[in-house]
Amino acid sequence: MLKKFFKRENGAITLFVLLAMLFFIIVIFSVFMTSSNKNTSQISEIDKIKEEYQDSVDNIDQIYDETLTENLSSLLKVGDYVNYTYDTVSQGYNLPSTESGYDTDQTIAQTTGLKWRILNINEENGTIDLISETVTNQSFYLSGALGYNNGVYLLNDICKTLYSNPNINIHARSLNIEDIENQMNTTGKNVKSTYLNVESNLQYGQTKTYGQIGSETENNTYYPNLYAKENTSGINSTTTKQDGINNSENGYTEPTSDTSTLADTLTVTQTFYYFKETPASSCFDNSTLYDMIFNSSTQCFLASRFTSCFDLSASFGLFRIADGNLNAAYVFSSLNTDTSDNTNYSGRLRPVITVNIDQILPCTGTTADGTDSSIQHMHQIKGIYETN
């Protein structure tokens, strides 16, 4: 009897121990799984942090540039003076008549002592455009088909030759119409899009076709050869080209001797406009910008071509600035032949340079060393009167 009891008791004890051990194993397993899941989560979080850190390391240059641009931009504003010195070119720029279309050769002297001001801060690519405070001293002439074909190239090349500083990788170009349009407010853009040529009753962007047989314009279809490469041109077609060059592209890699060609029909787009009833000053939100661009009654060329439609002929030319407004240099007419007289137009230059924003040493106080003492706030370009 006692023997059976102990067997039962031993069996009961054994069952209890087994149940206890099973419970303990379940608890241990649960703790392990919780710890394992937590560890996996931690590892995942660590990997995420490492990945983000690596991205930051990989993009450290970009982060630095963006921070630098943001910080420098806060110290710079349109109209500020920047101390820029261009290389001296004593011999000037030789402009033969075979390139300008003018009847004699010309030599364009370098204007010394030009001051430079901020025209535009391009935060999206970290550059700053500077413009000469005034136009250059010497006028020169462009004329005819050669003046149209070579005009943009020549204006940019003259500025590059006379107002660059290759030692610090700065190369000048001419002011163009995009420099102005990119700064126009809604009023200015509306003036452009709604401009009406009252002589042909054509609005900006509309076209006119010349040369239909039996019409008054049957033989009025000469065009400068470069025009065939341009957007909005229509040679022997009533539709216009849409895959060509824009009106501020050089068009050639060197001056051309190409003149003009007679088309059967010529479709021309009205691309000239100016500020008519609306004052140019109201077309820009920044009054300093307007004053800088339109501050001279002396005419200066823009490195941008245009076309204008009249009843019997089309005119081809270059934009100019004069008397506080956009102006026109009509150098060639579709009435012309290669040997007929063309209109000679004179103008001066307005050089523009572009520098990386990290080339600027901002002036946070008054005049910095090496600058014009008459200007109380002038930024520096590294490599030019750089201060320690």
ROKOLSE-760689 format. One record per atom (N, C-alpha, C, O, CB): residue in one letter; x, y, z. Coordinates in steps of 0.2 Angstrom, whole numbers, plus 5000, padded with zeros to 4 digits. Glycine has a CB too. Example, Ala and Ser with C-alpha at 12.3 -4.5 7.8 and 13.67 -1.06 7.14 Angstrom:
2
A506649725039
A506249785039
A506649845039
A507149835042
A505749785045
S506449895035
S506849955036
S506450005039
S506750065040
S507049975029
***
This chain:
388
M500449945000
M500050005000
M500450065000
M500350114996
M499550005006
L500950065005
L501450125005
L501850134999
L502050184996
L501850115011
K502050074996
K502450074990
K502050104984
K502350144980
K502650004988
K501450084983
K500950114978
K500950194979
K500950224974
K500250084978
F500850214985
F500750284987
F501350324984
F501350374981
F500650294994
F501950294986
F502550334984
F502650334976
F502850384973
F503250294987
K502450274973
K502450284965
K502050334963
K502150374958
K502250214963
R501450344966
R500950394964
R501250464965
R501250504961
R500250384967
E501450464971
E501750534973
E502350544969
E502450604966
E502050534980
N502750494967
N503350514963
N503150534956
N503350574953
N503850454963
G502550494954
G502350514947
G502050584947
G502150614942
G501750464945
A501650604953
A501450664953
A501950724953
A501950774950
A500950674959
I502450704957
I503050754957
I503350754950
I503550814948
I503550724962
T503450704947
T503750704940
T503350744935
T503650784931
T503850634937
L502650734935
L502250774931
L502250844932
L502250884928
L501550754932
F502350864939
F502350934941
F503050964938
F503051024936
F502350944948
V503550924939
V504150954937
V504150964929
V504451014927
V504750904939
L503850914926
L503850924918
L503450984916
L503651014912
L503550854915
L502850994920
L502451054918
L502851114920
L502851164916
L501851054922
A503251114925
A503551174927
A504151194922
A504251244920
A503951164934
M504451134920
M505051144915
M504751174908
M505051214905
M505451074914
L504151144906
L503851164900
L503651244900
L503751274896
L503251124899
F503451264906
F503251334907
F503851374907
F503851424904
F502851344914
F504351354910
F505051384910
F505251394903
F505551444901
F505551354915
I505251344899
I505451344892
I505051394888
I505351424884
I505451274889
I504451394889
I504051434885
I504151514887
I504251554883
I503251424887
V504251524894
V504451594896
V505151614893
V505251664890
V504551594903
I505651564893
I506251584890
I506251594883
I506551634880
I506751524892
F505851554879
F505751554872
F505451624870
F505651664866
F505351504869
S504951644874
S504651704873
S505051764874
S505151814870
S504051714878
V505451764880
V505951814881
V506451814875
V506651874873
V506351804887
F506651754873
F507151754867
F506851784861
F507251824857
F507351684866
M506251764859
M505951794853
M505851874854
M505951904849
M505251764852
T505651894860
T505551964860
T506252004860
T506352054856
T505251984867
S506751974863
S507452004862
S507651994855
S507952044853
S507951964867
S507551944852
S507751934845
S507451984840
S507752014836
S507651864842
N506751994841
N506352044837
N506652114838
N506752154834
N505652034838
K506752124845
K507052194847
K507752204844
K507852254841
K507052204854
N508152154844
N508752154841
N508752164833
N509152204831
N509152094843
T508352124830
T508252134823
T507952204821
T508252234816
T507652084820
S507552234825
S507252304824
S507852354825
S507952394821
S506752314829
Q508252334830
Q508852384831
Q509352384826
Q509552434824
Q509152364838
I509452314823
I509952314818
I509652344812
I510052384808
I510052234816
S508952344810
S508652374805
S508752444805
S508852484801
S507952354804
E508652474812
E508652544813
E509452574812
E509552624809
E508452564820
I509852534814
I510552544814
I510752544806
I511152594804
I511052494817
D510552494802
D510652494795
D510352554792
D510752584787
D510352434792
K509752574794
K509452634791
K509852704792
K510052744788
K508752644794
I510152704799
I510552764801
I511152764797
I511452814794
I510652764808
K511452704796
K512152694792
K512052714785
K512452754782
K512352624793
E511452694782
E511252714775
E511252784774
E511452814770
E510652674773
E510852814779
E510752894779
E511352924780
E511552974776
E510252914784
Y511852904784
Y512452934785
Y512852924779
Y513252974777
Y512852904791
Q512852864776
Q513252854770
Q513052904764
Q513452934761
Q513252784768
D512352914764
D512052964759
D512353034760
D512553064756
D511352954759
S512353044767
S512653114768
S513353124767
S513553174764
S512553124776
V513753074768
V514453074766
V514553074759
V514953114756
V514853004769
D514153034755
D514253034748
D514053104745
D514253124740
D513752984745
N513553144748
N513353204746
N513553264749
N513253314749
N512553204746
I514153254753
I514453304757
I514553364753
I514453424755
I515053284761
D514853354747
D515053414742
D514353454741
D514353514741
D515353394736
Q513853414739
Q513253454737
Q512953484743
Q512753544742
Q512753394734
I512953454749
I512653484755
I513053554756
I512753604758
I512753444761
Y513753544756
Y514153604757
Y514053664752
Y513953714754
Y514953584756
D513953644746
D513853694740
D513153724742
D513153784741
D513853664734
E512653684743
E511953714745
E511953764751
E511653814750
E511453664746
T512353744756
T512353784762
T512753844760
T512553904762
T512753744767
L513353844757
L513753894755
L513353944751
L513354004752
L514353874751
T512953924746
T512553964741
T512054004745
T511954064744
T512253924736
E511753964750
E511153994754
E511454054758
E511154104758
E510853944758
N512054034761
N512354084766
N512654144762
N512554204764
N512954054770
L512954134756
L513254194752
L512654234749
L512654294749
L513654164747
S512154194747
S511554234744
S511254284748
S511054334746
S511054184741
S511254264755
S510954314760
S511354374760
S511154424763
S510854274766
L512054374758
L512454434759
L512454474753
L512754524752
L513154404761
L512154444747
L512254474741
L511554494738
L511054464740
L512554434736
K511554554734
K510954574731
K511054604725
K511554634723
K510554624736
V510554604721
V510554634714
V510754714715
V510454744719
V509954634710
G511254734711
G511454804711
G512054814715
G512454864715
G510954844714
D512254764719
D512954764723
D513554774718
D513454744713
D512954704728
Y514054804721
Y514654814717
Y515054754718
Y515154734724
Y514954874718
V515454724713
V515954674714
V516554694711
V516554714705
V515654604711
N517054684714
N517754714712
N518054664707
N518254604709
N518254724717
Y517954674700
Y518254634695
Y518754674691
Y518554724688
Y517654604691
T519254644689
T519754674685
T519854624679
T520054564680
T520454684689
Y519754654673
Y519854614667
Y520554624664
Y520854674666
Y519354634662
D520854584660
D521554584657
D521554644652
D521054664649
D521754524653
T522154684652
T522254734648
T522354714641
T522754664640
T522854784650
V521954734636
V522054724629
V522254784625
V521754824623
V521454684626
S522854804624
S523054864621
S522854874614
S522754934612
S523754874623
Q522854814610
Q522854824603
Q522054824601
Q521954844595
Q523154764600
G521654814606
G520854824604
G520654764600
G520954704600
G520754884600
Y520054764597
Y519754714593
Y519754734586
Y519354784584
Y519054694596
N520054694581
N519954714574
N519354684571
N519254624571
N520554694570
L518954724568
L518254704565
L518254724558
L518154784556
L517654734569
P518454674553
P518454694546
P517754704543
P517254674546
P518854634543
S517754734538
S517054744535
S516754684532
S516154674531
S517154794529
T517154634531
T516954574528
T516554524533
T516254474532
T517554524525
E516654554540
E516254524545
E515654564548
E515154534549
E516754504551
S515754624548
S515254674551
S514754694546
S514154714547
S515554734554
G514954694539
G514454714534
G514554794533
G514254814528
G513754704535
Y514854824537
Y515054894537
Y515554914531
Y515854864529
Y515254934543
D515554974528
D515954984522
D516654994524
D517054994519
D515655044519
T516854994530
T517555004531
T517754954537
T517354934541
T517755074533
D518454944538
D518654904544
D518554944550
D518655004550
D519354874543
Q518554914556
Q518454954562
Q518954924567
Q519054854567
Q517754954565
T519154964572
T519554934578
T519154964584
T519055024585
T520254954577
I519054914588
I518654934594
I519154934600
I519354874602
I518054884595
A519154984603
A519654994609
A519354964615
A518754974616
A519855064610
Q519754944620
Q519554924626
Q519354984631
Q519755034631
Q520054874630
T518754984634
T518655034639
T518955014645
T518754964648
T517855044639
T519355054648
T519655044655
T519255064661
T518855114660
T520355074655
G519355034666
G519055054672
G518255044673
G517955074677
G519155124673
L518054994670
L517254984670
L517154954677
L517554914680
L517054934665
K516654974681
K516454944687
K515854894685
K515554894680
K516155004692
W515754844690
W515354794689
W514854784695
W515054794701
W515754724688
R514254764693
R513754764698
R513354694697
R513354664691
R513254814697
I513054664702
I512654604702
I512054614698
I511654654699
I512554574709
L511954574692
L511354584688
L510854524690
L510254544690
L511554574681
N511154464692
N510654414693
N511054364698
N511654344697
N510454374687
I510654334703
I510954284707
I510554214705
I509954214706
I510854304715
N510954174702
N510654104700
N510754054705
N511154014705
N510954084693
E510254054710
E510354004716
E510253934714
E510553894717
E509754024721
E509953924708
E509853854706
E510453824703
E510553764704
E509353844700
N510953864701
N511553834699
N512153864702
N512753844700
N511653834691
G512053904707
G512553934711
G513053984707
G513653984709
G512953874714
T512754024703
T513154074699
T512854144700
T512354144702
T513254054692
I513254194698
I513054264699
I513254294692
I513854284690
I513454294705
D512854334689
D512954364683
D513154444685
D512754474689
D512354364678
L513654464683
L513854534684
L513854574677
L513954544672
L514554544687
I513654634678
I513554674672
I513954744673
I514054764678
I512854694670
S514254764667
S514654824668
S514154884670
S513554884667
S515054844661
E514454924674
E513954984677
E513755024671
E513155054671
E514355024682
T514155034666
T513955084660
T514155044654
T514454994654
T514355144661
V513855074648
V514055044642
V514755064641
V515055104644
V513655074636
T515055034636
T515755044634
T515855114630
T515355144628
T516054994630
N516455134629
N516555204627
N516455214619
N516255264617
N517255234628
Q516555164615
Q516655164608
Q516055134604
Q515855074606
Q517255144606
S515755174600
S515255144595
S515555114589
S516155124587
S514755204593
F515255064587
F515455034580
F514855014576
F514255014579
F515854964582
Y514954994570
Y514354984566
Y514254904564
Y514754874563
Y514455024559
L513654884563
L513454824560
L512954844554
L512554884555
L513154774565
S512954804549
S512554814543
S512454754539
S512854714538
S512854874539
G511854754536
G511654704531
G511654634533
G511554624539
G512154714525
A511654594528
A511554514530
A512154494534
A512054454539
A511554474523
L512754524533
L513354504537
L513254524544
L513454494549
L513954534534
G512954584545
G512854614552
G512354574555
G512454564561
G512554684551
Y511854544552
Y511354504555
Y511654434556
Y511654404562
Y510754494551
N511954404551
N512254334552
N512854334558
N512854284562
N512554314546
N513254384558
N513854384562
N513654424569
N514054414573
N514454404559
G513154454569
G513054504574
G513154474581
G513554504585
G512454534574
V512754424583
V512754394590
V513454364591
V513754374596
V512254344590
Y513754334586
Y514454304587
Y514954364589
Y515354354593
Y514654264581
L514854414585
L515354464585
L515354504592
L515854514595
L515354514580
L514654514594
L514554554601
L514854514606
L515254534611
L513854564602
N514754444606
N514954404612
N515754394611
N516054394616
N514654334611
D516054394605
D516754384604
D517154444606
D517654444609
D516954364597
I516854504605
I517154564606
I517254574614
I517754594617
I516854624603
C516654554617
C516654564625
C517154514628
C517454524632
C515954544627
K517154454625
K517554394627
K518354424627
K518754414631
K517454334624
T518454454621
T519154474620
T519354524624
T519954534626
T519254494612
L518954574625
L519154634629
L519054644636
L519354684640
L518754694625
Y518554594639
Y518354604646
Y518354544650
Y517954534654
Y517654634646
S518854494648
S518854434651
S519454434656
S519954474655
S518954374646
N519554384660
N520154374664
N520254294665
N519954264669
N520054404672
P520554264660
P520654194659
P521054164665
P520954104667
P520954174653
N521454204669
N521854174674
N521354154680
N521554114684
N522254234677
I520754184680
I520254154686
I519654124682
I519154124685
I520054214690
N519754104676
N519254074672
N518554114671
N518054084672
N519054004676
I518654174670
I518054214669
I518154244662
I518554274659
I518054274674
H517554234658
H517554244651
H516854294650
H516354264651
H517554184646
A516954344647
A516454394646
A516054374640
A516254344635
A516654464646
R515454404640
R514954394634
R514554464634
R514654504638
R514554334634
S514154464629
S513754524628
S513054514632
S512754464632
S513554544621
L512754564634
L512054564637
L511654544631
L511754564626
L511854634640
N511154504633
N510654484628
N509954494630
N509854514636
N510754404626
I509454474626
I508754484628
I508554444634
I508054464637
I508354474622
E508754384634
E508554334639
E508754364646
E508454354651
E508954264638
D509354394647
D509554424653
D509054474655
D508954484662
D510254464652
I508654504651
I508154554653
I507454524654
I507154534659
I508054604647
E507354474649
E506654444650
E506654404656
E506054394659
E506554394644
N507154374658
N507154324664
N507054364671
N506854334676
N507854294665
Q507154434670
Q506954474676
Q506354514676
Q506154544680
Q507554524677
M505954504670
M505354544669
M504754514674
M504754454675
M505154544662
N504354554676
N503754534680
N503254524676
N503254514670
N503554594685
T502654504679
T502054484675
T501854544670
T501654524664
T501454474679
T501954604672
T501754654667
T502154654661
T501954664656
T501754724671
G502854644662
G503354644657
G503154594652
G503254594646
G504054644659
K503054534655
K502954474651
K502254484647
K502254454641
K502854414655
N501854514650
N501154534646
N501254584640
N501054574635
N500654554651
V501754634642
V501854674636
V502154644630
V502054654625
V502354734639
K502654594632
K502954554626
K502454514622
K502454524616
K503454514629
S502054474626
S501554424623
S501054464619
S500754434614
S501254384628
T500854524621
T500254564618
T500554614613
T500154654610
T499854594623
Y501154624612
Y501454674608
Y501154674601
Y501054614598
Y502254674607
L500954724598
L500554724591
L500954774587
L501054834588
L499854754592
N501154744581
N501554784576
N500954824572
N500654784568
N501954744571
V500854884573
V500254914570
V500354924562
V499854934559
V500154984573
E500954914560
E501054924552
E500754864549
E500554864543
E501754944551
S500754804552
S500554744549
S499954714553
S499654664550
S501154694548
N499754744558
N499254714563
N499454644565
N498954604566
N498554714559
L500054634566
L500254564568
L500454574576
L500854614577
L500854534564
Q500254524580
Q500454524587
Q501154484587
Q501254444583
Q499954494591
Y501454494593
Y502054454594
Y501954374593
Y501454354596
Y502354464601
G502354344590
G502254274589
G501854254582
G501854194580
G501954244595
Q501554304579
Q501154284573
Q501554284567
Q502154314567
Q500554334573
T501354254562
T501854254556
T501454284550
T500854294549
T501954184554
K501954304545
K501654324538
K502154294533
K502754294534
K501754404538
T501754274528
T502154244522
T502154294516
T501654324514
T501754174520
Y502754304514
Y502954344508
Y503154304502
Y503354244503
Y503554394510
G502954334496
G503254294490
G502654264486
G502854224481
G503754254491
Q502054264488
Q501554224484
Q501554254477
Q501554314476
Q500854234487
I501454214472
I501554234465
I500954284463
I500354274465
I501454174460
G501054344460
G500554394459
G500454434464
G500054484463
G499954354457
S500754424470
S500554474476
S501054534476
S501554534472
S500654434483
E500954584480
E501454644480
E502054624483
E502554654482
E501054694484
T502154564486
T502754544490
T503054484486
T503554454488
T502654524497
E502954474479
E503154424475
E503954414476
E504154354476
E502954424468
N504254464475
N505054454475
N505354484482
N505954494482
N505354494469
N504954494487
N505254524493
N505354474498
N505154474504
N504654574496
T505754424496
T505854364500
T506654344501
T506854294502
T505554304496
Y507054404501
Y507754384503
Y507754374510
Y507454404514
Y508254444501
Y508254334513
Y508354324520
Y509054314521
Y509454284517
Y507954264522
P509354334527
P510054324529
P510154244530
P509654214533
P510254364535
N510654214528
N510754144527
N510654114534
N510354054535
N511354124525
L510854144540
L510754114546
L510054104548
L509854064552
L511154164551
Y509554144545
Y508854144547
Y508654074546
Y508154054549
Y508454194543
A508854044541
A508653974539
A508753924545
A508453874545
A508953944533
K509253934549
K509353894555
K508953904561
K508953874566
K510153894556
E508553964561
E508253984567
E507553964568
E507253944563
E508254064567
N507453954574
N506753944576
N506253994574
N506454054573
N506653934584
T505653974572
T505154024569
T505254044562
T504854094560
T505054084574
S505754024559
S505854044552
S505453994547
S505353934549
S506654044550
G505254014541
G504953974536
G505253994529
G504954034526
G504153984537
I505653944527
I505953954520
I505553914515
I505553854516
I506753944520
N505253944510
N504853904505
N504353864509
N504253804507
N505353864501
S504053894514
S503553854518
S503153904522
S503353954523
S503853804523
T502553884523
T502053924527
T502053904534
T501853934539
T501353924524
T502453854536
T502553824543
T503253854545
T503653854541
T502453754544
T503353854551
T503953884554
T504353824557
T504153774560
T503853944558
K505053834557
K505553794560
K505453794568
K505453844571
K506253804558
Q505453734571
Q505453724578
Q506053694581
Q506053684587
Q504753694580
D506453664577
D507053634580
D507753664579
D508253634578
D507053564577
G507653734578
G508253764576
G508653804582
G508453784588
G508153814571
I509053854581
I509353884586
I508953944588
I508453964585
I510053914583
N509053974594
N508654024597
N509054094595
N509554094592
N508554024604
N508654144596
N508954214593
N509554244597
N509754294595
N508354264593
S509754204602
S510354234606
S510954184605
S511454194608
S510254244613
E510854134601
E511454084599
E511854114594
E511654144589
E511154014598
N512554104594
N512954124589
N512754104582
N512754144578
N513654104591
G512654044581
G512454014575
G513053994571
G513053944567
G512154074571
Y513654024572
Y514254004569
Y514853994574
Y514754024580
Y514454054563
T515353954573
T515953954577
T516454004576
T516954014579
T516253884577
E516354034570
E516854094568
E516454134563
E515954114560
E517454064565
P516654194562
P516254244557
P516154214551
P516654174548
P516554314557
T515554224548
T515454194541
T515454244536
T515354304537
T514754154541
S515554224530
S515554264524
S514854254520
S514754294515
S516154254519
D514454214523
D513754204520
D513354274520
D513454304525
D513354144524
T512954284515
T512554344515
T511854324515
T511554304520
T512754384509
S511554334509
S510854314509
S510654274503
S511054264499
S510454384509
T509954254504
T509754204498
T509054224497
T508654254501
T509754134501
L508854214490
L508154234488
L507754174489
L507854124485
L508154264481
A507154174493
A506754114493
A506154124489
A505954174486
A506454104501
D505854064487
D505154074483
D504654104487
D504354154485
D504954004481
T504554074493
T504154114498
T504554114505
T504954074506
T503454074499
L504354164509
L504654174515
L504154184521
L503854234520
L505154234515
T504154144526
T503754154531
T504154174537
T504554144539
T503354084533
V503954234540
V504254274545
V503854284551
V503254294551
V504554344543
T504154274557
T503754274563
T503954344567
T504554364567
T503954224568
Q503454374569
Q503554444573
Q503854424580
Q503554404584
Q502854484574
T504554444580
T504854424587
T505154494590
T505354494595
T505454374586
F505054544586
F505254614589
F504654634594
F504154634592
F505454664584
Y504854664599
Y504354704603
Y504754754607
Y505354754608
Y503954654608
Y504354804610
Y504654844615
Y504154874619
Y503554854618
Y505054914611
F504354914625
F503854934629
F503554994627
F503855054627
F504154944636
K502854994624
K502555044621
K502255094626
K502555134629
K502055024616
E501555084627
E501155124631
E501355114639
E501355154643
E500455114631
T501655054640
T501855034647
T502555054648
T502955034644
T501754954648
P502755094653
P503455114654
P503855054656
P503555004660
P503455164660
A504455054653
A504854994655
A504954984662
A505054934665
A505555004651
S504955044666
S505155044673
S504555004677
S504754974682
S505155114676
S503954994674
S503454954678
S503454884676
S503054844678
S502754984676
C503954864672
C503954794669
C504454754673
C504654694672
C504154794662
F504754784679
F505254754683
F505054774690
F504954824692
F505954774681
D505054714694
D504954734701
D505554764705
D505454804710
D504754664705
N506154754703
N506754774706
N506954844702
N507154844696
N507254724706
S506854904705
S506954964702
S507754974701
S507955004696
S506755024706
T508154944705
T508854944704
T509054914698
T509454934694
T509254914710
L508754854697
L508854814691
L508654854684
L509054864680
L508454744691
Y508054884684
Y507854924679
Y508354984678
Y508554994672
Y507154954680
D508555014683
D509055074682
D509755054679
D510055084675
D509155104689
M509954994681
M510554964679
M510554954671
M511054974668
M510754904683
I510054924669
I509954904662
I509854954657
I510154964652
I509454844661
F509355004660
F509155054655
F509355124657
F509055174656
F508355054655
N509955124660
N510155184663
N510555234659
N510755284661
N510655174669
S510555224652
S510955264648
S510555274641
S510155234639
S511655224646
S510655334639
S510355354633
S510755334627
S510555334621
S510155434632
T511355314628
T511855294623
T511655224621
T511555184625
T512555294625
Q511555214614
Q511255154612
Q511855094613
Q512455104611
Q511055154605
C511655034615
C512054984615
C511754924612
C511154914613
C512254964623
F512054874609
F511854814606
F511654764611
F512054764616
F512354794600
L511154724610
L511054664613
L511254604608
L511154604602
L510354654616
A511554554611
A511754494607
A511154454606
A511154394608
A512354454610
S510654474603
S510054444601
S509654464595
S509654524594
S509454444607
R509554424590
R509254444584
R508454444585
R508154424590
R509454394579
F508154474580
F507454484580
F507154484572
F507554504568
F507154544584
T506554474571
T506254484565
T505654524566
T505254514571
T506154424561
S505454564561
S504854604562
S504454614555
S504754614550
S505054684564
C503854604555
C503454594549
C503054664547
C502754694552
C502954534550
F503154684541
F502854744539
F502354724533
F502454664531
F503354804537
D501954764530
D501554744525
D501854714519
D501654664516
D501154804523
L502454744516
L502754724510
L503354694511
L503654664506
L502854784506
S503654694517
S504354664518
S504454644525
S504054674529
S504854704515
A504954604526
A505154584533
A505754624535
A506154634530
A505154514534
S505854634541
S506554664543
S506854614548
S506554584552
S506454734546
F507554614547
F507954574551
F508454614555
F508754664552
F508354524547
G508554604562
G508954654565
G509154624572
G509054564574
G508654714566
L509454664576
L509754654583
L509354704587
L509254764586
L510554664583
F509254674593
F508954714599
F509454764601
F510054754601
F508654674605
R509254824603
R509654874606
R509354904612
R508754894613
R509854934601
I509654934616
I509454974622
I509555054620
I510155064619
I509654954629
A509055094621
A509155164620
A508555204623
A508055184623
A509255184612
D508755254626
D508255304629
D507755264634
D507155274634
D507855334624
G508055224638
G507655184643
G507155134640
G506655124643
G507255234647
N507255114634
N506855064631
N507155014627
N507755024625
N506255094627
L506854954625
L507154914620
L507054954613
L506654994612
L506754844620
N507554934609
N507554974603
N507754924597
N507954864599
N508055034603
A507754944591
A507954904585
A508454924581
A508554984580
A507254894581
A508854884579
A509354894574
A509154854568
A509354794567
A510154884576
Y508854884563
Y508554844557
Y509154844552
Y509254894548
Y507954884554
V509554794552
V510154794547
V509954764540
V510354774536
V510654754551
F509454724539
F509254694533
F508554694532
F508154684536
F509654624533
S508354704525
S507654694523
S507554644518
S508054624514
S507354764521
S506954614518
S506854554513
S506754584506
S506754544501
S506254514515
L506754654506
L506754684499
L507454684496
L507554694490
L506554754500
N507954674500
N508654684498
N508954624494
N508754574494
N509154694504
T509454644490
T509854594487
T510554594490
T510654644494
T509954604479
D510954554488
D511654554491
D512054614490
D512454634494
D512054494489
T511854654484
T512254704482
T511954774484
T512254824483
T512454704475
S511354774486
S510954834488
S511254864494
S511554834498
S510254824488
D511054934495
D511254964501
D510854944507
D510254924506
D511155044500
N511254934512
N510954914519
N510954964524
N511355014523
N511254844521
T510654964529
T510655014534
T511155004539
T511254944541
T509955014538
N511555054540
N512155044545
N511855064552
N511555124553
N512755094543
Y511955024557
Y511755044564
Y512355044568
Y512754994568
Y511154994566
S512355094573
S512955094577
S512655074584
S512055084586
S513255164577
G513155054588
G512955044595
G513555024599
G514155024596
G512454984596
R513555024606
R514055004610
R513954934613
R513454904612
R514255064615
L514454924618
L514354854621
L514154864628
L514254914632
L515054824621
R513854804631
R513654804638
R513954734640
R513554684640
R512954814639
P514554724642
P514854664644
P514454634650
P514254664655
P515554664645
V514454564650
V514154524656
V514654474658
V514954444653
V513454494655
I514854454664
I515254394666
I514854354671
I514354384674
I515954424669
T514954294671
T514654244676
T515254214680
T515754194678
T514254194672
V515154214687
V515554184691
V515254134696
V514654144697
V515954244696
N515554084698
N515354044703
N515254084710
N515654124712
N515753984704
I514754064713
I514554104720
I515154094725
I515254134729
I513954084723
D515454034724
D516054024729
D516654064727
D517154054731
D516153954730
Q516654094722
Q517254144720
Q517154204723
Q517654244723
Q517254144712
I516554224726
I516454284729
I516654294736
I516554244740
I515754304729
L517054344738
L517154354745
L516754414747
L516854474745
L517954374746
P516154404751
P515654454752
P515954504757
P516354494761
P515054424755
C515754564755
C515954624760
C515354634765
C514754644763
C516054684756
T515454624771
T514954624776
T514954694780
T514554714784
T515054574781
G515454734778
G515454804781
G515554854776
G515154864771
G516054804786
T516054904777
T516154954772
T516654934767
T516754874766
T516355024775
T517054984764
T517454964758
T518054914760
T518354924766
T517755024756
A518154864756
A518654814758
A519254834754
A519254884750
A518454744755
D519854804756
D520454824753
D520454814746
D520254764743
D521054784757
G520854864742
G520954854735
G520354874731
G520354864725
G521054784734
T519854904734
T519254924730
T519255004729
T519655044732
T518554904734
D518755024725
D518655094724
D518355124731
D517855114733
D518155104718
S518755174733
S518555204740
S517955244739
S517655264744
S519155254742
S517655264733
S517055294732
S516455254733
S515855274734
S517055334726
I516555184733
I516055144734
I516055114741
I516555084743
I516055084729
Q515555114745
Q515555104752
Q515455024753
Q515555004759
Q515055144756
H515254984748
H515054914750
H515254884743
H514854884738
H514354904752
M515854844743
M516054814737
M516254744738
M516754734743
M516554854733
H515954694735
H516154624736
H516854614732
H516954644727
H515654574734
Q517154554734
Q517854544730
Q517754474726
Q517254434728
Q518354534735
I518154464722
I518154404718
I518854374720
I519354404720
I518154404710
K518854304722
K519454274724
K519954284718
K519854264713
K519354204726
G520654294720
G521154304716
G521254374713
G521754394710
G521054264709
I520754424715
I520854494714
I520754534720
I520254534723
I520254514708
Y521354564722
Y521354604728
Y521054554734
Y520754584739
Y520954664728
E521254494734
E520954444739
E521254464746
E521854474746
E521154374738
T520854474751
T521154494758
T521154434762
T520854384761
T520654544761
N521654434767
N521754384771
N521354394778
N521354354782
N522454374773
***
